[in-house]
Amino acid sequence: MRRLGRTTLSCGAAIALWTCVAASAGNAASVPAPLPVAPPVSAADFRSEPAGTVPVDGDGRIPNPATPDGTPLGSAPACDAVFVAGPTHSADAVNAAIARTADRLTRPYTICLSGVFRTPIRVWGKWSAPLLTIESQPGTRAVLTPGTATLGAVDANEFDGVAGAVSIVDSRGVEVRDLTIEGYRTDGTAATPAGIYVEVRGPGFGGAPSACFAHGDRVCGDIFLIDNRIRAIADEADRVATVRALCGNASVDAFGIEVESYGRGVSGALQHVAVVDNRIADTRTGQSETLAISGDVTDFLVAGNRVGPGDNIGIDVEGWYDGTSQANHGVVEDNAVADIDTRDNRAYGVWDAARGRCAPLAPNAAGIYDDGAAYLWIRGNLVANTDQGISLDTETPGRWTDHILVSGNTVRDTRGTALGVPSWGPDPRGFAARSKVAGHAYDAFYVDAFAPRSSIYDVYAYGNVFRNASAYFGALAPQPSTVVAFGGRWHNVVLWDNTVAGGGGRTGRDVLVAMDDLPTVPAGNLIDCTDYEGLGGGVNFLLPGAGFSTLGEWQRGNGHGWDRHSAVGHAPRCAPGGP
């Protein structure tokens, strides 16, 4: 889910619209410049479980990345039951065993799988607290290849039509580990395939609440998705470029991993979800996401995953779509996201009546996307060759995104070699040798609330490296390639001690900082202590109606005192950001 477009500004040398503010050179101060405002959000807002501790219901802590379920990652299972795929041990037999044992557990229980299973595996309506684990038998890696997604794989209490190759619906206390899930697809809008699908419905939302809210401890939580390999999950309806009904159709959807909770407040939240060390590749998700956390989900962890290539958003944390609450109090850390590009995704197309075909729109997918979440820490991630790098947004009218901490991330996009696909460039370690969608980024970091009456506030970004050397996006849409961009209704945003780097050269389209809109509340906003690199030969800084070529012009003319201590080509002498 992503909008297109940004106001085009045609600016020459700086003509400030506000009174110029004297800017001290300040870069050679004898002591580091301190952060002059209180950060609106900090590490203290994100408590995690001590290592080796099983999450406790309602404790407000995030699972520990080393021991998300209380045990170390990579520990070998003790199998309580083993199913070897074949004539007598199909996925149906596994599902029957799950249904028979799920709510009779008095201790953790592990079902081990081996071989190739050709129909979906499901955990529907488990309300008992002891952990049920489904994973590969030691020494093997079980494979699920369900083929075509059908409505028969959709739980009757799940009304979005999502069919998981592994589905966990209305349940608590479930872990899925060390499985390979591949080749699950559709080519229409009836059912939505997902590699792993998790869904609960809270009290008061409508329909029957999930079994975990209605029975036992009346808590839904403790969902752990660890070390799975998910590939070739796809809705390929958008490939039919000559069918108008499928062009730009929001019902063309698929997910690599989807976790969603429908609810109306904390009584209906899904708590303690950990999505750790999974590999998701080669997806076609239409207008949906590769890995998504949506709705009333709290105290969650998304860590160590490798995501891409894909044709829409890499990692998405969102609110307001499912009920009335935001996904909140979560950490997205140490993930690698690469090669995310919508250029060949006609679920975002526009109908060309003259040619009778669906034409692609300009690339528009984020590597990591916050759409309406709250209290989210995005830290230590690598995002490479994605249309947008890290994007903070609000797509729901009248709603908001708030309290977002962004630290220690590296975002980069290379120049690429062509306007369309393929466009070659280097990939990070762990991905293909070369990206085929490099050079399509139009920003590396985006703060934007574009829905009517929506807003974004209380954002603190420090210690990040934002690089966008793309030289091609400007030819695909009427806007420049930017590195850091702001739009919509935003305030109380602090950017401190970051590196912001463009492509250099004399294209005039490598803008380092661009603002479609000024902050709605003047006080509390800060951009400073930035190391600017790769300035282009034209405009490098944009305000509504004004452009600035040099850092000095920007410092003197931005009217807000921003970047007073910043420098070009080296780190300013400033106190680092921190907790």
Backbone torsions as a table, in degrees:
resi	resn	phi	psi	omega
1	MET	NA	114.4	-174.3
2	ARG	-161.0	139.1	177.3
3	ARG	-90.8	165.7	177.3
4	LEU	-111.5	159.5	165.7
5	GLY	91.9	152.5	175.2
6	ARG	-154.3	148.7	-178.8
7	THR	-56.6	133.2	176.6
8	THR	-87.1	130.8	177.5
9	LEU	-116.9	130.2	177.4
10	SER	-109.5	96.9	-172.6
11	CYS	-124.0	146.4	172.7
12	GLY	-103.5	-138.8	177.3
13	ALA	-65.1	165.2	-169.1
14	ALA	-66.1	130.3	164.1
15	ILE	-129.5	101.3	-173.9
16	ALA	-69.7	142.8	177.0
17	LEU	-93.9	-6.4	-179.1
18	TRP	-126.4	167.6	177.5
19	THR	-60.5	129.6	180.0
20	CYS	-64.9	144.4	179.6
21	VAL	-110.6	128.1	177.7
22	ALA	-61.5	128.7	-177.6
23	ALA	-116.2	122.1	176.8
24	SER	-71.3	143.1	174.3
25	ALA	-57.6	-51.2	163.6
26	GLY	62.4	-9.7	-171.9
27	ASN	-75.8	-17.7	-178.8
28	ALA	-109.7	32.1	179.7
29	ALA	-60.2	150.8	-176.6
30	SER	-71.5	-25.5	176.8
31	VAL	-126.8	152.3	-179.2
32	PRO	-60.2	139.8	177.1
33	ALA	-67.8	127.6	-179.8
34	PRO	-81.9	156.2	173.1
35	LEU	-64.8	117.4	-169.9
36	PRO	-85.2	-4.8	179.7
37	VAL	-126.5	157.3	175.9
38	ALA	-76.4	127.9	178.6
39	PRO	-59.3	137.8	-178.5
40	PRO	-73.5	-13.3	178.1
41	VAL	-154.6	148.0	-176.5
42	SER	-146.0	174.1	179.6
43	ALA	-58.9	-27.9	-179.5
44	ALA	-64.0	-16.5	178.5
45	ASP	-80.2	-3.2	-173.8
46	PHE	-127.3	90.2	178.6
47	ARG	-88.1	138.3	177.7
48	SER	-116.8	161.0	176.3
49	GLU	-65.1	143.2	170.7
50	PRO	-59.3	147.4	179.0
51	ALA	-55.3	136.0	178.6
52	GLY	84.1	6.5	-177.8
53	THR	-104.2	130.3	174.6
54	VAL	-72.6	133.1	178.0
55	PRO	-54.5	141.6	-177.9
56	VAL	-110.0	134.6	-178.0
57	ASP	-52.7	129.0	172.3
58	GLY	72.5	15.0	-176.1
59	ASP	-85.9	-5.7	177.2
60	GLY	68.8	21.5	179.9
61	ARG	-112.0	150.8	-179.2
62	ILE	-90.9	138.3	177.8
63	PRO	-53.8	144.9	-178.6
64	ASN	-76.3	132.7	-176.0
65	PRO	-65.4	-22.9	178.7
66	ALA	-84.4	-30.3	-178.6
67	THR	-139.6	66.5	-172.4
68	PRO	-60.1	-35.8	178.6
69	ASP	-100.7	8.2	-178.7
70	GLY	102.1	-13.9	178.3
71	THR	-115.4	154.1	-177.9
72	PRO	-63.6	146.7	174.3
73	LEU	-61.7	143.9	176.8
74	GLY	82.6	-0.2	179.0
75	SER	-69.5	139.9	-177.3
76	ALA	-72.7	139.8	-178.4
77	PRO	-78.4	155.5	167.2
78	ALA	-102.6	105.5	-171.5
79	CYS	-74.2	126.2	172.8
80	ASP	-88.6	-26.4	176.3
81	ALA	-148.6	144.4	-178.7
82	VAL	-125.8	132.2	176.8
83	PHE	-123.2	118.4	177.1
84	VAL	-102.1	121.4	-175.1
85	ALA	-58.4	135.8	-179.8
86	GLY	169.0	-166.8	-176.2
87	PRO	-58.8	-32.7	-176.5
88	THR	-102.9	-15.0	-178.5
89	HIS	-121.4	76.1	176.6
90	SER	-91.7	176.6	174.2
91	ALA	-61.0	-30.3	177.6
92	ASP	-61.6	-38.6	178.1
93	ALA	-67.2	-38.7	176.8
94	VAL	-63.3	-44.7	-178.7
95	ASN	-64.2	-36.8	178.0
96	ALA	-65.6	-39.4	178.5
97	ALA	-66.9	-38.9	177.7
98	ILE	-62.4	-47.9	-178.6
99	ALA	-62.9	-33.9	-177.0
100	ARG	-73.7	-32.8	-171.2
101	THR	-107.7	-19.3	-165.7
102	ALA	-55.3	-43.4	-175.5
103	ASP	-102.2	15.1	174.2
104	ARG	-109.4	4.3	-174.2
105	LEU	-72.5	136.8	172.4
106	THR	-114.8	-1.6	179.4
107	ARG	-154.4	166.7	175.3
108	PRO	-57.8	144.9	-173.6
109	TYR	-140.0	134.7	-175.0
110	THR	-120.5	126.7	172.4
111	ILE	-104.7	121.8	-179.1
112	CYS	-104.0	140.2	-177.9
113	LEU	-119.8	150.5	176.4
114	SER	-147.0	142.5	179.0
115	GLY	97.3	-164.1	-174.9
116	VAL	-113.0	119.7	179.0
117	PHE	-106.0	135.6	-168.8
118	ARG	-113.1	10.4	172.1
119	THR	-136.8	161.2	-173.8
120	PRO	-66.4	154.5	173.7
121	ILE	-108.8	138.6	-173.6
122	ARG	-138.2	144.8	169.5
123	VAL	-122.7	105.3	-174.6
124	TRP	-121.0	117.9	172.8
125	GLY	81.5	26.5	176.5
126	LYS	-80.9	120.1	-179.6
127	TRP	-114.8	-5.2	179.8
128	SER	-74.8	147.7	-175.1
129	ALA	-76.0	-36.5	-177.4
130	PRO	-56.9	144.2	-172.8
131	LEU	-75.4	127.1	171.3
132	LEU	-101.3	120.0	-178.7
133	THR	-109.8	134.8	174.8
134	ILE	-120.7	117.3	-177.0
135	GLU	-155.0	172.9	-179.6
136	SER	-70.6	145.9	173.7
137	GLN	-62.9	140.0	-179.3
138	PRO	-52.0	136.2	-179.9
139	GLY	86.7	-2.7	178.7
140	THR	-132.4	173.1	169.0
141	ARG	-135.9	107.7	-179.7
142	ALA	-66.0	146.2	-176.7
143	VAL	-122.2	133.8	172.1
144	LEU	-112.9	123.5	176.7
145	THR	-131.2	79.1	-172.0
146	PRO	-74.1	-10.3	178.3
147	GLY	79.0	-120.4	-175.5
148	THR	-91.4	131.6	177.4
149	ALA	-72.9	134.8	178.8
150	THR	-130.8	162.9	179.0
151	LEU	-67.3	-16.7	176.1
152	GLY	-65.5	-17.6	178.9
153	ALA	-94.9	8.8	-178.8
154	VAL	-103.0	126.7	177.5
155	ASP	-62.8	142.0	-177.6
156	ALA	-63.0	-23.0	-179.5
157	ASN	-93.8	9.2	-178.7
158	GLU	-113.9	115.3	-168.5
159	PHE	-104.3	11.4	177.5
160	ASP	-94.7	-5.9	-180.0
161	GLY	74.6	24.8	-179.9
162	VAL	-88.5	125.0	180.0
163	ALA	-110.7	110.7	-178.9
164	GLY	-88.5	138.3	168.5
165	ALA	-60.0	-38.0	163.0
166	VAL	-122.8	120.0	179.6
167	SER	-119.3	135.8	179.4
168	ILE	-124.7	99.4	-171.7
169	VAL	-123.1	136.2	177.4
170	ASP	60.0	30.5	-167.2
171	SER	-130.4	161.1	171.7
172	ARG	-132.3	164.8	173.3
173	GLY	62.3	56.4	-178.8
174	VAL	-134.2	135.6	176.2
175	GLU	-126.9	136.6	176.0
176	VAL	-124.1	120.1	-172.9
177	ARG	-134.5	142.8	162.6
178	ASP	61.9	32.7	176.3
179	LEU	-104.1	153.7	168.4
180	THR	-106.3	125.3	-177.9
181	ILE	-125.3	121.1	-173.9
182	GLU	-152.7	159.7	172.4
183	GLY	66.0	39.7	178.4
184	TYR	-111.0	121.0	-169.3
185	ARG	-154.7	170.4	172.3
186	THR	-150.2	173.6	176.4
187	ASP	-137.3	39.2	-179.2
188	GLY	-156.9	-157.0	-174.9
189	THR	-121.2	4.8	-177.0
190	ALA	-73.6	-49.5	-179.5
191	ALA	-124.1	149.2	179.7
192	THR	-111.1	114.0	179.5
193	PRO	-76.0	144.2	174.2
194	ALA	-140.0	141.2	175.3
195	GLY	-62.6	-57.2	172.9
196	ILE	-129.1	130.1	-177.9
197	TYR	-126.0	127.6	178.8
198	VAL	-123.6	128.3	179.3
199	GLU	-149.1	137.3	169.9
200	VAL	-133.8	156.8	178.0
201	ARG	-123.6	122.3	-176.2
202	GLY	-83.9	166.8	176.7
203	PRO	-60.6	141.5	174.3
204	GLY	86.3	-4.0	-178.4
205	PHE	-82.3	-29.1	-173.9
206	GLY	124.2	143.8	-175.3
207	GLY	74.4	-171.7	-178.3
208	ALA	-80.1	130.6	174.2
209	PRO	-65.7	156.4	-179.0
210	SER	-61.5	151.8	-177.9
211	ALA	-56.7	-35.2	-178.8
212	CYS	-68.9	-22.2	173.1
213	PHE	-86.9	-20.3	-173.8
214	ALA	-100.3	-14.8	-174.9
215	HIS	-134.0	170.7	175.3
216	GLY	58.5	-126.9	-179.6
217	ASP	-82.2	-1.1	-180.0
218	ARG	56.7	42.0	179.0
219	VAL	-131.8	136.5	171.4
220	CYS	-109.9	125.4	-179.3
221	GLY	176.1	-170.6	179.1
222	ASP	57.9	63.8	174.9
223	ILE	-114.4	121.1	-175.2
224	PHE	-125.0	119.7	179.0
225	LEU	-117.7	107.1	-165.4
226	ILE	-132.8	129.2	168.2
227	ASP	58.4	41.9	174.7
228	ASN	-99.3	154.2	178.0
229	ARG	-114.1	116.2	-173.4
230	ILE	-125.3	124.6	-179.1
231	ARG	-149.0	158.0	175.2
232	ALA	56.1	45.9	169.6
233	ILE	-96.6	124.0	-167.7
234	ALA	-154.7	141.1	160.5
235	ASP	-107.8	111.1	-172.8
236	GLU	-99.6	16.6	179.8
237	ALA	-58.7	-33.7	-175.6
238	ASP	-71.7	-10.4	177.8
239	ARG	-70.0	-19.9	-179.0
240	VAL	-81.6	83.8	-170.9
241	ALA	-70.6	-12.7	-178.1
242	THR	-99.1	4.1	178.7
243	VAL	-103.0	109.6	-173.2
244	ARG	-63.8	-36.0	-175.9
245	ALA	-63.8	-21.2	-179.0
246	LEU	-99.0	-0.7	-179.2
247	CYS	-85.4	121.5	-178.5
248	GLY	65.0	29.9	-174.8
249	ASN	-91.2	119.4	-177.7
250	ALA	-70.8	-9.9	178.4
251	SER	-91.1	2.0	171.9
252	VAL	-84.3	103.7	-169.0
253	ASP	-141.6	151.2	167.7
254	ALA	-160.7	164.6	178.3
255	PHE	-139.2	143.4	165.2
256	GLY	-72.8	-59.6	172.5
257	ILE	-132.9	130.2	176.6
258	GLU	-128.8	126.6	175.1
259	VAL	-123.1	117.5	-179.3
260	GLU	-140.4	148.6	-179.2
261	SER	-135.5	122.1	176.5
262	TYR	-92.0	128.0	-179.3
263	GLY	-172.1	178.4	-179.8
264	ARG	-132.0	58.8	177.1
265	GLY	119.5	-178.1	-170.9
266	VAL	-63.6	-24.5	179.5
267	SER	-67.0	-16.8	-179.8
268	GLY	-116.9	24.7	-176.8
269	ALA	-85.7	144.2	169.6
270	LEU	-90.7	118.4	-172.9
271	GLN	-113.3	156.2	175.9
272	HIS	57.8	69.2	173.5
273	VAL	-110.3	132.9	177.6
274	ALA	-129.1	123.7	176.6
275	VAL	-118.4	102.3	-165.0
276	VAL	-132.2	131.8	169.5
277	ASP	60.1	33.6	174.8
278	ASN	-92.9	155.8	175.5
279	ARG	-118.8	120.3	-178.9
280	ILE	-123.7	122.0	-173.0
281	ALA	-143.4	156.7	170.5
282	ASP	56.8	49.1	179.8
283	THR	-101.8	152.0	169.2
284	ARG	-125.7	101.5	-169.3
285	THR	-107.6	6.9	177.6
286	GLY	58.6	-126.2	179.1
287	GLN	-93.1	14.8	175.1
288	SER	-108.2	-169.5	-166.9
289	GLU	-118.4	161.7	179.2
290	THR	-74.5	-46.0	176.2
291	LEU	-137.0	120.4	-172.6
292	ALA	-132.9	138.4	170.1
293	ILE	-117.7	118.3	-168.0
294	SER	-135.1	133.9	170.5
295	GLY	86.7	-145.6	-174.1
296	ASP	-76.3	69.6	176.8
297	VAL	-118.4	130.3	-177.3
298	THR	-135.6	156.8	178.4
299	ASP	55.9	59.0	-173.6
300	PHE	-121.4	160.1	-177.6
301	LEU	-134.9	129.2	172.2
302	VAL	-124.4	104.9	-168.4
303	ALA	-142.3	140.5	170.3
304	GLY	69.4	16.3	179.3
305	ASN	-85.3	153.5	174.9
306	ARG	-118.9	118.8	-168.7
307	VAL	-126.3	126.2	175.6
308	GLY	121.7	160.3	3.0
309	PRO	-74.4	158.1	178.6
310	GLY	-159.9	165.4	-174.8
311	ASP	-105.7	12.6	169.4
312	ASN	-157.8	-175.6	-168.8
313	ILE	-38.0	136.4	-179.5
314	GLY	-75.1	-69.2	177.4
315	ILE	-120.8	126.9	-176.2
316	ASP	-127.3	129.6	172.0
317	VAL	-121.1	122.5	-169.2
318	GLU	-139.8	161.8	177.9
319	GLY	-137.3	169.7	171.6
320	TRP	80.0	-16.3	-178.8
321	TYR	-77.5	-39.2	-172.7
322	ASP	-111.3	86.0	-176.1
323	GLY	94.1	-148.0	-173.8
324	THR	-120.9	12.0	-174.0
325	SER	-119.2	165.6	178.3
326	GLN	-99.0	144.7	161.7
327	ALA	-58.9	131.0	-170.8
328	ASN	-149.3	155.3	177.9
329	HIS	57.8	68.8	179.6
330	GLY	-140.8	162.8	178.4
331	VAL	-123.9	130.9	173.2
332	VAL	-116.7	104.8	-170.2
333	GLU	-139.6	148.4	171.4
334	ASP	56.9	30.6	174.0
335	ASN	-93.5	156.2	172.4
336	ALA	-119.7	123.1	-178.5
337	VAL	-125.7	127.9	-177.2
338	ALA	-148.7	154.8	172.7
339	ASP	60.4	50.1	176.4
340	ILE	-105.4	118.2	-170.8
341	ASP	-156.6	131.9	-179.3
342	THR	-97.5	7.9	-175.1
343	ARG	-54.7	-36.0	-178.2
344	ASP	-104.8	21.3	-177.3
345	ASN	-108.4	99.9	-176.5
346	ARG	-85.1	1.7	164.6
347	ALA	-65.3	-17.9	170.2
348	TYR	-107.5	26.0	-177.6
349	GLY	-86.3	177.6	175.9
350	VAL	-134.3	136.6	-173.9
351	TRP	-74.1	128.4	176.5
352	ASP	-100.7	95.3	-174.6
353	ALA	-64.4	-35.2	-177.6
354	ALA	-63.8	-36.9	-179.3
355	ARG	-99.4	-9.1	-179.8
356	GLY	66.6	36.1	-176.9
357	ARG	-140.8	159.5	173.8
358	CYS	-87.8	118.3	-178.9
359	ALA	-97.0	142.8	179.7
360	PRO	-73.6	146.5	169.8
361	LEU	-87.4	172.8	179.5
362	ALA	-64.6	151.5	179.9
363	PRO	-55.4	140.6	-172.8
364	ASN	-155.4	28.9	-177.2
365	ALA	-109.1	138.2	178.1
366	ALA	-85.1	150.6	170.0
367	GLY	-71.8	-51.1	174.0
368	ILE	-126.1	128.2	-170.4
369	TYR	-131.4	128.5	170.9
370	ASP	-110.2	114.8	179.5
371	ASP	-121.8	84.4	175.8
372	GLY	90.4	14.9	177.9
373	ALA	-86.2	170.3	178.9
374	ALA	-138.8	148.0	-179.8
375	TYR	48.2	67.4	179.5
376	LEU	-122.1	131.8	176.2
377	TRP	-109.9	114.8	176.7
378	ILE	-104.5	108.0	-172.3
379	ARG	-140.9	142.8	169.9
380	GLY	64.4	25.6	179.9
381	ASN	-94.6	155.6	172.2
382	LEU	-111.7	124.2	178.4
383	VAL	-125.1	122.0	-173.7
384	ALA	-137.0	135.8	173.7
385	ASN	55.1	53.1	174.6
386	THR	-121.9	154.5	-175.9
387	ASP	-59.8	-44.4	167.7
388	GLN	-120.9	152.3	179.5
389	GLY	-83.9	-93.6	173.8
390	ILE	-107.1	123.3	-175.4
391	SER	-124.5	128.3	176.6
392	LEU	-111.3	122.7	-166.6
393	ASP	-148.1	172.6	171.5
394	THR	-144.7	113.3	-177.1
395	GLU	-100.1	-10.2	-176.3
396	THR	-95.5	124.1	-177.9
397	PRO	-56.6	137.1	175.9
398	GLY	74.1	8.0	-178.5
399	ARG	-112.6	-173.1	-171.2
400	TRP	-151.3	160.2	170.0
401	THR	-118.7	136.1	-174.8
402	ASP	-153.3	156.4	176.2
403	HIS	55.3	69.2	-178.9
404	ILE	-117.3	125.0	178.0
405	LEU	-108.3	125.9	-177.6
406	VAL	-126.2	112.7	-174.0
407	SER	-145.0	143.3	170.0
408	GLY	65.2	21.8	179.0
409	ASN	-92.0	154.0	172.1
410	THR	-119.4	121.9	177.5
411	VAL	-121.0	129.6	179.8
412	ARG	-148.4	143.7	172.1
413	ASP	-138.2	134.1	-177.4
414	THR	-90.1	176.3	-175.9
415	ARG	-65.8	-30.6	-173.7
416	GLY	73.6	178.6	-173.9
417	THR	-127.1	-7.7	-175.2
418	ALA	-154.9	163.4	179.3
419	LEU	-73.9	-37.0	-175.6
420	GLY	-102.5	-156.3	176.2
421	VAL	-108.5	130.5	4.4
422	PRO	-82.8	158.7	173.2
423	SER	-141.3	108.5	-165.4
424	TRP	-84.3	149.0	175.0
425	GLY	-171.2	166.6	-177.7
426	PRO	-69.7	148.1	176.5
427	ASP	-110.7	155.9	174.7
428	PRO	-71.6	163.7	178.1
429	ARG	-58.7	138.8	-179.3
430	GLY	98.3	-9.3	175.7
431	PHE	-114.3	-174.3	179.8
432	ALA	-60.6	161.3	-177.5
433	ALA	-61.2	-34.0	178.1
434	ARG	-135.8	143.9	172.0
435	SER	-80.1	143.6	174.6
436	LYS	-101.4	4.3	-179.8
437	VAL	-128.5	24.0	178.5
438	ALA	-65.4	155.0	174.3
439	GLY	83.9	5.3	-177.0
440	HIS	-97.8	1.3	-175.0
441	ALA	-74.2	134.6	170.4
442	TYR	-106.9	-2.9	165.1
443	ASP	-163.1	158.2	177.7
444	ALA	-100.4	-32.3	178.2
445	PHE	-141.9	126.7	-171.0
446	TYR	-132.7	123.5	173.7
447	VAL	-112.6	112.6	-168.9
448	ASP	-153.6	130.1	171.2
449	ALA	-122.5	94.3	-169.7
450	PHE	-97.8	-17.4	179.9
451	ALA	-67.2	149.3	-179.8
452	PRO	-55.6	131.8	175.9
453	ARG	64.5	12.6	177.7
454	SER	-89.2	168.6	-178.0
455	SER	-154.6	162.0	173.9
456	ILE	-138.1	134.0	-175.3
457	TYR	-154.9	166.9	180.0
458	ASP	57.9	66.6	179.2
459	VAL	-120.9	134.8	176.7
460	TYR	-131.5	116.5	178.8
461	ALA	-120.2	122.0	-179.8
462	TYR	-145.2	152.7	173.4
463	GLY	66.7	23.2	179.1
464	ASN	-99.2	159.0	171.4
465	VAL	-116.6	113.6	179.5
466	PHE	-112.3	112.2	-179.0
467	ARG	-124.8	130.5	174.2
468	ASN	-140.0	103.8	-180.0
469	ALA	-100.6	10.9	-178.3
470	SER	-56.6	131.8	179.1
471	ALA	-116.4	8.8	-169.8
472	TYR	-116.8	-21.0	-173.3
473	PHE	-63.4	-33.0	-179.3
474	GLY	-58.9	-25.2	178.6
475	ALA	-82.5	-12.2	-177.0
476	LEU	-99.5	-16.0	-178.2
477	ALA	-155.8	156.3	-175.8
478	PRO	-79.6	60.5	178.7
479	GLN	-160.6	155.3	-178.5
480	PRO	-81.0	163.8	167.1
481	SER	-77.8	128.7	-178.7
482	THR	-120.0	166.6	175.4
483	VAL	-101.7	-55.0	177.3
484	VAL	-121.2	129.1	-175.6
485	ALA	-135.5	149.6	178.8
486	PHE	-130.4	144.3	175.8
487	GLY	-160.7	165.0	178.4
488	GLY	74.3	-155.7	-178.6
489	ARG	-95.1	110.3	-177.8
490	TRP	-141.3	150.3	174.6
491	HIS	-163.8	166.6	-178.2
492	ASN	54.4	52.2	180.0
493	VAL	-114.2	128.0	-177.5
494	VAL	-122.3	120.9	172.5
495	LEU	-114.9	118.1	-171.8
496	TRP	-139.4	131.9	170.6
497	ASP	61.8	46.5	176.4
498	ASN	-111.9	160.6	169.3
499	THR	-102.9	127.7	-179.6
500	VAL	-124.7	114.9	-171.0
501	ALA	-130.3	132.4	176.5
502	GLY	-103.9	-166.2	-176.0
503	GLY	-90.1	-7.5	-179.2
504	GLY	69.4	-158.3	179.5
505	GLY	73.7	-165.7	-174.3
506	ARG	-126.0	35.9	-179.8
507	THR	-75.9	-25.8	-176.5
508	GLY	73.7	10.3	-176.2
509	ARG	-124.6	13.3	178.9
510	ASP	-105.7	78.0	-174.1
511	VAL	-84.8	130.6	-176.8
512	LEU	-79.6	-44.9	178.7
513	VAL	-132.9	126.9	179.8
514	ALA	-132.8	132.5	178.3
515	MET	-121.9	112.8	170.6
516	ASP	-70.9	-33.8	-176.4
517	ASP	-139.3	144.3	174.1
518	LEU	-80.9	162.4	-179.2
519	PRO	-61.0	144.4	-179.8
520	THR	-73.5	-24.9	174.0
521	VAL	-121.1	116.8	-173.0
522	PRO	-63.0	-38.1	-174.5
523	ALA	-76.8	151.6	172.1
524	GLY	88.7	-0.7	-179.9
525	ASN	-101.4	137.9	-175.3
526	LEU	-149.8	133.1	165.6
527	ILE	-126.5	119.8	-177.8
528	ASP	-164.7	168.9	178.7
529	CYS	56.7	39.7	-179.4
530	THR	-94.7	137.8	169.2
531	ASP	-94.2	104.7	179.1
532	TYR	-90.6	132.6	-178.8
533	GLU	-136.7	156.3	174.7
534	GLY	64.6	44.0	176.3
535	LEU	-66.8	141.0	176.4
536	GLY	-84.3	176.9	-177.7
537	GLY	-83.9	-6.6	179.6
538	GLY	-111.4	-133.8	-179.3
539	VAL	-75.7	130.5	178.3
540	ASN	-112.8	-16.5	-179.4
541	PHE	-135.9	133.5	-176.8
542	LEU	-128.5	133.2	165.6
543	LEU	-118.6	164.2	176.0
544	PRO	-55.9	111.4	177.7
545	GLY	86.1	4.0	-177.4
546	ALA	-147.4	138.4	177.2
547	GLY	-127.3	149.7	-175.9
548	PHE	-133.6	134.5	-177.3
549	SER	-88.4	-41.4	-174.3
550	THR	-110.4	161.3	176.1
551	LEU	-62.6	-39.6	179.9
552	GLY	-60.7	-44.4	177.2
553	GLU	-60.3	-42.5	179.7
554	TRP	-63.8	-45.2	179.8
555	GLN	-60.0	-41.8	-177.3
556	ARG	-77.4	-28.3	-168.5
557	GLY	-112.6	-2.0	-175.6
558	ASN	-75.3	-17.8	173.7
559	GLY	79.2	3.2	-178.1
560	HIS	-125.0	-0.2	-177.0
561	GLY	75.1	14.6	-179.0
562	TRP	-70.7	149.6	175.2
563	ASP	60.5	31.0	-180.0
564	ARG	-59.4	-35.5	-177.4
565	HIS	-106.2	7.3	-174.3
566	SER	-75.7	167.7	-175.3
567	ALA	-145.6	166.0	176.7
568	VAL	-109.7	121.5	171.8
569	GLY	86.6	0.2	175.8
570	HIS	-158.0	159.3	-178.8
571	ALA	-71.0	129.3	176.6
572	PRO	-66.6	161.7	177.5
573	ARG	-87.0	90.5	-176.9
574	CYS	-138.7	150.4	174.3
575	ALA	-64.9	135.1	-179.2
576	PRO	-68.6	156.0	171.5
577	GLY	-70.1	166.8	-178.8
578	GLY	-176.0	-167.9	-176.5
579	PRO	-57.3	NA	NA
